[in-house]
Amino acid sequence: RPTLAVSGGTSPRPFLQTLSHAALDWAGVDVTLVDDRWVPEDDAASNAHLVRDTLLQHAAAPARFLPLVDTRVSLDAHVAALNANADYRIPNVAVLGMGEDGHTASIFADAPEWDHAIATPERFVAVHPGAAPHARVSFSLDALKRVDRLFLLIAGERKRAVLDAAAASLQKNAISQLANDKGTKLDVYWCAK
């Protein structure tokens, strides 16, 4: 089964809504997230909540959703379970977003897990961002590098400037790590607003 991983946040909402109408064999597709906040799914901060409300509607309703969060157990125990679960494999396609600090997925440079998140061969990592709220579960940098088709959707001049700087020289942020990796093909889609 092909797997599509998407980002949460406000930027991908219109894309996810549009994609929900695509004439694909959604019953044969697994949908997951590149990251999520460690909050219950009914929390407004949950990326799973966003995906259920936007993408998993209309034509895409039959897709099998693989959420990343189960708050009935500890974050570390759940990340270990995700890494052991064959259903949670490297996606065929991932659609990333990017923060103005250059993070993508939940690979934050200010997190104590930064070194682990960019070096581990494991698919998933637990992350505790320094400035951003909520602990997170995220695909690792290595997992993102192994995705067959990797897309980045960004909007606005500020994010374009962050991406340009990140691509120009290796920096301590996840998008720079991806953009400067010779083996990673990152297709960028940018719009002014």
N, C-alpha and C positions, 0 to 999 in steps of 0.2 A: 504494500500500500504506500502510495506517495504521502509524504508529510510536508505540510506547510506550517512554518512558524512565523508568527506576526508579533509586532510590538504593540504595547498599549500607549496610554497617554492621549493627549488631545489631537496631535497632528495626524495620526493615521485614521481617525474616525471617518472622514469622507471617503477615503480609499477603501476601508473595510465595508462601508455601506454600499459602495459601488460594486465591489467584488462579490458581495452577497447575491447579486443578480446574474453573475456570470454563468453561462450555460456549460457547466462542467459536470462530470460524473462525480458529484460531491459525495455520494454514498460510498465511494471507494477511496475517499481522502481522509487522512487524519489531520486535524488542526491542533496546534499547540501554540504556546507563547515562547518568545525568546527570554522572557523574564516576567516575574510578577512580585508584587509586594506581599509580605507575609501577613495578610489580613484575610478575614473570611470573605467568601465570594460575594456576599451581599453588601459588602462595604463599598462605598463610592470610589475608593482608591484601588479596587481590585481590577487588574487587567482582564481577568477571566470574565468579570461582569461586563466589561466593555465589549469583549469579543462575542459573548452570548447575545448582547443587545444589538450589535451592528453586523458582524459577519455571519453568524449562525442563524440567519433569517432567510426567507425567500428561497431561491434556488439552492443556497448553501446549507439549508437547515438539516439535510440528511448527513452531513459530515460528522465523523466521530471526533469529539472534542477531548483532548488530553490536558486537563488543567495541571498546573505546576504546584498548587498549594493545597495542603490538607492540614489545617490548624489543629486537628485533633491529636497530632503528634508533634514532637519538637522539630524545629527547622533542620537541625543537623541529621536527625533520624530520617526525616523525609527526603532530604537531599541524597542520603545514602540509598534509600529505597528507589528513588528515581534513577540513580546511576546503575542499579541492579536490574531495573525493569526494561526488558527488551522492547516493549512498546514505545518507550521514550528514546528513540534512536536519533541519529543525526538527521535533521530535516533535508529534504531534497531542495526546498526553496525556503529562504528566510527573508523577511522584509523587516529591516531595522529602522529605528528612528535614532536620533542623536540629541543629546542635551547640549546646552551652550558651553558646558565644561568639557565637551568632547567624549562623554561617556556614551556607550551604546550597550544594549541589553541592560544589565545592572552591574556592569564592570566599571566601578567608580575608582578613580585614582586615589581618593582620600579614604577609601575603605581599608581596614586592617588586612583584609583578604586579598588586596591588589596582587601581590606577588604570586599567591596561589592561583587566583583567577586567570592570570595570564600565562601561567606555566603548566598547570595540571593537564594531563591527558583525559581526566574525567569529563564527562559531558556537562555535569551540573555542579554548581558551587553555591554555597550560602554566602551572602554579602550583607555587611552592616555599614552602609554609607555613612561618612562623617557628617555631611551637611544635609543630605536628603532624608526625609522621614521614612520610617519603616525598614525593617530587615527585609531582605529579598532572597529569592531563588532565581538563578540565572544560568543560561548556557555559559560555559567557559569560553575564553578566547579561542582555545584550540578547537572546540566544538564548532564555533562559528567559522573558523578557517576551513573546516571540512565540509561545509554545506556546498552542495552542487551549484546552486545559483543564489548569490547573495546580493540583495538590493538594499539601498539606503534611500529613504524618503526624507527630505528636509525642506523646510520653507523659511524664507526670510533672509535678508542680507546678513544678519549677524551669524546665523548658522552656516551660511555659505563661507563667510570669512573664517570661522572656526575650522571648517573642513579644509579650506585652502591651506591654512597654516599647518594643520595636522598632516596633510599630504606632502607638504614641502620638506618637512624634516621630522624625524622620529621624536615624538613627545611622550610624556607620561599621561596618555589618555587612550582609551580603547580604540577610538576611531583612527587615531594615528597608527596604532599597532596594526590594524587591518589594512589601512591605506598604504603602508610602507612594507607590507609583506609581499614579496615577489610571487609567492605561490597562491595568493588570494586574489580572485577577481571580484571586485566590488563595483556593481553598477549603481550609479548615483542618479537619482531623480530629484531635481530641485525646482521649486517655484518661488516667485517673489513674495507671495503672501500665503 
